[in-house]
Amino acid sequence: MASSNITTAFSGNPLDRADLLRGNNTILTEWADRDDARFVLFAGDKVLTDDFGDILWLTASKCRFLPLGTRIFLGLDGDAPRYAASLEGTDDEFGGMFAPAKFREGRAVALKLGHAHPTLGIVAQAKSMLSWHKSHRFCAKCGEETELVKAGYERKCPACEASHFPRTDPVVIMLAFPEGSNDEKALLGRGHHLPTGFYSALAGFMEPGETIEEAVARELEEEAGLRTTRVEYKASQPWPWPSTLMIGCFAWVDGEEITIDETEIDDARWVTKDEARRALKDEMPDFFLPPFVAIARDLIDDWLKDA
């Protein structure tokens, strides 16, 4: 159960991950053929969903003659096993086979559902795991092709016996306020990849040997030239593109003079609560904030909730 008062999209996975069962060699064989087993299918980076945007779970019999590639155990729904599998081919090749269901990109699934939804956590788990298997076929130690073991949660090298495990890359994302301003204004920025007028919270990957607080302070210094005085953790969000954990924070800085690093971001500005509220109501034609699927929006909403 989440302890944060912020519910982020792609969190809240309802499955029992059942780690103790992963060493059972029958999990991916006999268990997967059970009548109560269900599969969520991916074609490329897209997941098969029903007309409402929710996962379309398929029985083992409906998957029997499909060209399945990697198959992993996700966990249990009650006592019933749940799996994810990739199709050998693109969504264009298989789309018509499941109509009116269709393959959707994960963020499109979230937008279709229209709110944070428990099954988005399953999408995050499945998408991250299948992407990892696709990009880690070969041993980083000796270069030989590795084998899937532990129901999909490990790859083993048959040559040098090295074990490889799924990884999640931590990213800090922060909403910053000037000390002594009563949090009436927040720092937002625009990366080079974002459209004109679109602003979000500043963010960056954590580096080895770095705490969350140190990463927040470094990013604010590097991108906006601001010195951090304190940091408060707020919430986290799985972000399966390909597999990151967004660590959302509030931060307070000394002063308001912004000096941006133009190699890092395109712009940064202080935004008042009134401006943010108007932007969320589409009352500012040249200023846009992130959609609800992003933790940046959750941080902004949390900032505004007592306004």
C-alpha angles and dihedrals in degrees: 000000000000116000096197121092088223118084110203128198115259092029130096098065104189097201124104100236089209097205092178090064096054093086091058106106092209094061092089095036122032095015091051090057095054119120091240095049116111133192133208110206131214128195107193105317095334128098126216110248137174126245091278094052097254123127114282103220114206128203121238090252092057090051096046098097098032119109096249120184121181115012124190138179113244100183142261132315097202100312095332120103121236126201142184122214136179122225120228097241144032130296089250090062095052105026098097093049093072102035132185082029114074143187113260134183111249097249089048088054090055092048091047091053089047099213143041106298131185094233090059085072089058090050089052093050095046096043093048094048096046091047090052093052091049093053099038104053093125131061114256089209104051107001098242120136111267131221129232112246139162092045090299101315097103139034118210127202110225091200105051097010093233115158122222125195134195114270134210119202115219119225125186117216120183145185108210129203131189113252111253095019095106086239091281092139132038134198116247129174143191123226121215090254094057124091121253112281095020114120131181142165117291115256144173144168118272115243127225114280093017130125123222090252092050092049092051091050093047094050093049090048094046098043103032106014092240127141114227119224101181142356132209123195113227112169145321136232134199108230111189099200086128101322121308136145113222110213108201120207144167115226135187122213138197109249135346104252108121122206108180126204101228092202089061104037139008098223145347131195143170112253124197124221090248092054091048093050091049091049091053088053091051090245095129109066095192100041124070134177130206121278122252093265091073123078087222087070090048090054091049092048091050090051091051099042095092094039 
